[in-house]
Amino acid sequence: MGILVLMFLGWRASDQGRPLMFAGLFAGYTAVMGLIFETPAAAIAVSMAVAFVFAAVYFWLLARFSDSLAIWLGVLIVMPLLWFFLQFSA
């Protein structure tokens, strides 16, 4: 589910701008999911920080490559997959 949220927010961020606002939304989504699964508060804080930095870089890359459709689609798809695989490697 997190991949779909990240891709949707990436699409919206590239459409509307404001990558840091959308990175904050993704960090908030991460916090809500942590609360749903009863994760300790310290782990939620760390995961929010990591999610914010990752999403900010992701949205910045989407804004940077918005003029090239092939690269934009590559970033739109590859970065969420990287996020997915990094979650399960730890």
C-alpha positions, 0 to 999 in steps of 0.5 A: 500500500505504501508504494501506491501512496508514494506513487500517487503523491509523486504524481500529485507533487510533480503536478502541483509542485511543493515537494516538501509538503508532499514529503510531509504528507508521506511522513504523516502516512508513515506515522499513521501506519505505525500507530495502526500497527502499534509501533513504539514511538521512537521507531515511529519518529525514526521511520518518519524522518527516514520517510521524509528524507526519502520522499523529499529526494524522490519528489525533487527528482520527479520535479527535476526530470519532469521535462523527460517523460521516460526518465520521469516514469523511471523515477516514478516507478523505480524509487517506490520499488526501492523503498519497498525493498529497503523496508524488507531488507532491514 
